């Protein structure tokens, strides 16, 4: 009996477990899925928690609810991966699992301790993250009582999960404070290490223009050095200082400490991965999915959906001794909430930046690319339904995995 072992039961791990267990002969293969946590989080929903738009039940569900009965699911911390021996040591019962193939889907986490002063006296008092359930939840009562001042949004360094989420937060905050009648008492600043609002020129221009129209000030090429939580000052390495009343931080994002302990990652604990095949560069029987990879693609749930068929096709080919032909093109789609029941949609790849147009049906849409619309907003909200009741249930989402220029305008 051969073993396919999957580490991480988040979006990527759950989806690939469902797909692979349906493809492999149960007489020859067993599929084992390991995770340290019982709770499954719909991470895009964290964006809405500070503004009272979602409840806990809409963003948190039991992981076991989505894992097929023919997959062995183990809740345990993992001590180490030993790729040269093709085995993994668990903390629970000191169990050792030998594998024939391994899929790493251990994600990334925030590391505020990497920045001096960030996780100090102000943490979750007037310094908040919203990339965790705890941070986003703590923001809601704070905002309900806050009467205004200077709000600073800061990305410490890239890459981060969902690179447009900081912008979405600012747009939703503009909406929220306007409806509360205190927008004129709130100054908002976006301090980013990028040269603009986004990494791609056309998107940066569109989103930067929207920031300006909402009177949100950009502080570009701001490389965060430290935070002074006593005097409420954000400082950069080039000695710029930004005072704040409330600091919304996206701390350094790093892969799992497990990857570091196992000697498998780069300086951010991301696993070196072939960006086309999604096979680990150093170990031919290991594949890497989602946020755990170091590939130059967006770290977002939709990207995992697009990666899925390439990983499945390539793993099955490799298992059968065939050449791997499936090439992931870096396809990413992302709704960007812009406030007041509107949103943008961007669709791009490794080689093509977000362009205007219609998606997914050329000339019809119904979604507009690189343009605000109400239907894009409803698409963003509907994605939560698709996530829980289609993607996590193993029902194929009717969107092509490969990037297409159809409907795009150069």
Secondary structure as the mmCIF struct_conf table of DSSP 4:
data_model
#
loop_
_struct_conf.conf_type_id
_struct_conf.id
_struct_conf.beg_label_comp_id
_struct_conf.beg_label_asym_id
_struct_conf.beg_label_seq_id
_struct_conf.end_label_comp_id
_struct_conf.end_label_asym_id
_struct_conf.end_label_seq_id
STRN STRN1 UNK A 2 UNK A 7
BEND BEND1 UNK A 10 UNK A 10
HELX_RH_AL_P HELX_RH_AL_P1 UNK A 11 UNK A 23
BEND BEND2 UNK A 24 UNK A 24
TURN_TY1_P TURN_TY1_P1 UNK A 26 UNK A 28
STRN STRN2 UNK A 29 UNK A 35
BEND BEND3 UNK A 36 UNK A 36
BEND BEND4 UNK A 38 UNK A 38
STRN STRN3 UNK A 39 UNK A 41
HELX_RH_3T_P HELX_RH_3T_P1 UNK A 43 UNK A 45
HELX_RH_AL_P HELX_RH_AL_P2 UNK A 46 UNK A 49
TURN_TY1_P TURN_TY1_P2 UNK A 50 UNK A 52
HELX_RH_AL_P HELX_RH_AL_P3 UNK A 56 UNK A 59
STRN STRN4 UNK A 60 UNK A 62
HELX_RH_3T_P HELX_RH_3T_P2 UNK A 63 UNK A 66
BEND BEND5 UNK A 67 UNK A 67
TURN_TY1_P TURN_TY1_P3 UNK A 69 UNK A 70
STRN STRN5 UNK A 71 UNK A 75
STRN STRN6 UNK A 78 UNK A 82
TURN_TY1_P TURN_TY1_P4 UNK A 83 UNK A 86
STRN STRN7 UNK A 87 UNK A 90
BEND BEND6 UNK A 91 UNK A 91
HELX_RH_3T_P HELX_RH_3T_P3 UNK A 92 UNK A 94
STRN STRN8 UNK A 96 UNK A 98
BEND BEND7 UNK A 100 UNK A 100
STRN STRN9 UNK A 101 UNK A 104
STRN STRN10 UNK A 108 UNK A 111
HELX_RH_3T_P HELX_RH_3T_P4 UNK A 112 UNK A 114
BEND BEND8 UNK A 115 UNK A 115
STRN STRN11 UNK A 116 UNK A 116
TURN_TY1_P TURN_TY1_P5 UNK A 117 UNK A 119
BEND BEND9 UNK A 120 UNK A 120
TURN_TY1_P TURN_TY1_P6 UNK A 121 UNK A 122
STRN STRN12 UNK A 123 UNK A 123
TURN_TY1_P TURN_TY1_P7 UNK A 124 UNK A 126
STRN STRN13 UNK A 127 UNK A 128
BEND BEND10 UNK A 130 UNK A 132
HELX_RH_AL_P HELX_RH_AL_P4 UNK A 133 UNK A 145
STRN STRN14 UNK A 149 UNK A 155
BEND BEND11 UNK A 157 UNK A 158
STRN STRN15 UNK A 161 UNK A 161
BEND BEND12 UNK A 162 UNK A 162
TURN_TY1_P TURN_TY1_P8 UNK A 163 UNK A 164
HELX_RH_AL_P HELX_RH_AL_P5 UNK A 165 UNK A 180
TURN_TY1_P TURN_TY1_P9 UNK A 181 UNK A 181
HELX_RH_3T_P HELX_RH_3T_P5 UNK A 183 UNK A 185
STRN STRN16 UNK A 186 UNK A 191
BEND BEND13 UNK A 193 UNK A 200
HELX_RH_AL_P HELX_RH_AL_P6 UNK A 201 UNK A 213
TURN_TY1_P TURN_TY1_P10 UNK A 214 UNK A 215
STRN STRN17 UNK A 216 UNK A 219
BEND BEND14 UNK A 221 UNK A 221
STRN STRN18 UNK A 224 UNK A 228
TURN_TY1_P TURN_TY1_P11 UNK A 229 UNK A 232
STRN STRN19 UNK A 233 UNK A 236
TURN_TY1_P TURN_TY1_P12 UNK A 237 UNK A 238
BEND BEND15 UNK A 239 UNK A 239
STRN STRN20 UNK A 241 UNK A 243
BEND BEND16 UNK A 245 UNK A 245
STRN STRN21 UNK A 246 UNK A 250
STRN STRN22 UNK A 252 UNK A 255
HELX_RH_AL_P HELX_RH_AL_P7 UNK A 257 UNK A 261
TURN_TY1_P TURN_TY1_P13 UNK A 262 UNK A 263
STRN STRN23 UNK A 265 UNK A 265
TURN_TY1_P TURN_TY1_P14 UNK A 267 UNK A 268
BEND BEND17 UNK A 269 UNK A 269
HELX_LH_PP_P HELX_LH_PP_P1 UNK A 270 UNK A 270
STRN STRN24 UNK A 271 UNK A 271
HELX_LH_PP_P HELX_LH_PP_P2 UNK A 272 UNK A 272
STRN STRN25 UNK A 273 UNK A 273
TURN_TY1_P TURN_TY1_P15 UNK A 275 UNK A 277
STRN STRN26 UNK A 279 UNK A 280
BEND BEND18 UNK A 281 UNK A 282
TURN_TY1_P TURN_TY1_P16 UNK A 284 UNK A 285
STRN STRN27 UNK A 286 UNK A 288
HELX_RH_3T_P HELX_RH_3T_P6 UNK A 290 UNK A 292
STRN STRN28 UNK A 293 UNK A 293
BEND BEND19 UNK A 295 UNK A 297
STRN STRN29 UNK A 299 UNK A 299
BEND BEND20 UNK A 300 UNK A 300
HELX_RH_AL_P HELX_RH_AL_P8 UNK A 301 UNK A 319
TURN_TY1_P TURN_TY1_P17 UNK A 320 UNK A 321
HELX_LH_PP_P HELX_LH_PP_P3 UNK A 322 UNK A 324
STRN STRN30 UNK A 332 UNK A 339
TURN_TY1_P TURN_TY1_P18 UNK A 340 UNK A 341
STRN STRN31 UNK A 342 UNK A 348
BEND BEND21 UNK A 350 UNK A 351
STRN STRN32 UNK A 356 UNK A 361
TURN_TY1_P TURN_TY1_P19 UNK A 362 UNK A 364
STRN STRN33 UNK A 365 UNK A 369
TURN_TY1_P TURN_TY1_P20 UNK A 370 UNK A 370
BEND BEND22 UNK A 371 UNK A 371
STRN STRN34 UNK A 373 UNK A 373
HELX_RH_AL_P HELX_RH_AL_P9 UNK A 374 UNK A 386
HELX_RH_PI_P HELX_RH_PI_P1 UNK A 387 UNK A 391
TURN_TY1_P TURN_TY1_P21 UNK A 392 UNK A 394
HELX_LH_PP_P HELX_LH_PP_P4 UNK A 395 UNK A 397
BEND BEND23 UNK A 398 UNK A 399
BEND BEND24 UNK A 401 UNK A 402
TURN_TY1_P TURN_TY1_P22 UNK A 406 UNK A 407
STRN STRN35 UNK A 408 UNK A 409
#
